[in-house]
């Protein structure tokens, strides 16, 4: 299939238009992600009190990690509220520490 100069120009214009449309969609998705993360960063506070309860009981994150069979780095992230344990794990922690599961959570009011 051969194109004359006019046909070649039309293909270039179509390619540029397609590229710009894809770029605009990509940038729109990026800005939506940025807006969402900004909102979550503003409203994010501590969710669990795991570190406080461990200190009150004179226990360490390393000790807890050994008791529940988790990596100490994971438990450390829970203690600093970087990552949250799932509810089943939080229940295990409450049983091990002999506290009500609600004592491991920060109040909302």
C-alpha positions in Angstrom: 0.0 0.0 0.0 1.5 3.3 -1.0 0.6 6.8 0.3 1.1 10.0 -1.4 2.4 13.0 0.5 -1.2 14.1 1.4 -2.1 10.6 2.8 1.1 10.6 4.8 0.2 14.0 6.4 -3.2 12.7 7.3 -1.7 9.6 9.0 0.7 11.9 11.0 -2.2 14.1 12.1 -4.2 11.0 13.2 -1.3 9.7 15.1 -0.6 13.0 16.9 -4.3 13.3 17.8 -4.4 9.8 19.1 -1.3 10.4 21.1 -2.6 13.6 22.6 -5.9 11.9 23.6 -4.1 9.0 25.3 -1.8 11.5 27.1 -4.8 13.6 28.3 -6.5 10.4 29.7 -3.3 9.4 31.4 -2.9 12.9 33.0 -6.5 12.9 34.0 -6.1 9.6 35.8 -2.9 10.8 37.5 -4.5 14.0 38.8 -7.4 11.9 40.2 -5.0 9.7 42.0 -3.1 12.7 43.4 -6.4 14.3 44.6 -7.4 11.1 46.3 -4.1 10.6 48.1 -4.1 14.2 49.2 -7.5 13.8 50.8 -6.5 10.5 52.6 -3.3 12.1 53.8 -5.1 15.0 55.3 -7.7 12.9 57.1 -5.4 10.1 58.1 -4.6 9.8 61.8 -3.6 7.0 64.1 -6.0 4.0 63.8 -4.6 1.6 66.4 -3.1 2.0 69.9 -0.9 -1.1 69.6 2.3 0.7 70.5 0.7 2.3 73.6 -0.7 -1.0 74.8 2.6 -2.7 74.4 4.4 0.1 76.4 1.8 -0.2 79.1 2.4 -3.9 79.4 6.2 -3.5 79.1 6.3 -5.6 76.0 8.1 -5.0 72.7 7.0 -5.3 69.1 9.6 -8.0 68.6 8.0 -10.0 71.4 4.6 -9.7 69.9 5.9 -10.7 66.4 7.3 -13.9 67.9 4.0 -14.6 69.7 1.9 -14.3 66.6 4.4 -15.6 64.1 4.8 -12.5 62.1 7.8 -10.6 60.8 9.0 -8.0 63.3 9.1 -5.4 60.5 5.4 -6.0 59.9 4.5 -5.5 63.6 6.6 -2.4 63.7 4.6 -1.0 60.8 1.4 -1.7 62.8 2.8 0.0 65.8 3.6 3.2 63.8 0.3 3.1 62.0 1.9 2.8 58.6 0.0 -0.4 57.9 -3.0 -1.8 59.8 -3.5 -5.5 60.8 -6.6 -7.1 59.6 -9.4 -7.8 62.1 -8.5 -11.5 62.6 -5.0 -10.5 63.4 -6.1 -7.7 65.7 -8.3 -10.2 67.6 -5.2 -12.5 68.0 -3.2 -9.6 69.3 -6.0 -8.7 71.8 -6.1 -12.3 73.1 -2.3 -12.5 73.4 -2.1 -9.1 75.3 -5.2 -10.0 77.3 -7.1 -6.8 76.4 -10.4 -6.0 74.9 -10.0 -5.5 71.1 -11.4 -2.0 71.5 -8.4 -1.1 73.6 -6.3 -1.6 70.6 -8.2 1.0 68.5 -8.2 4.8 68.7 -11.6 6.2 69.5 -13.4 8.1 66.8 -15.2 10.5 69.2 
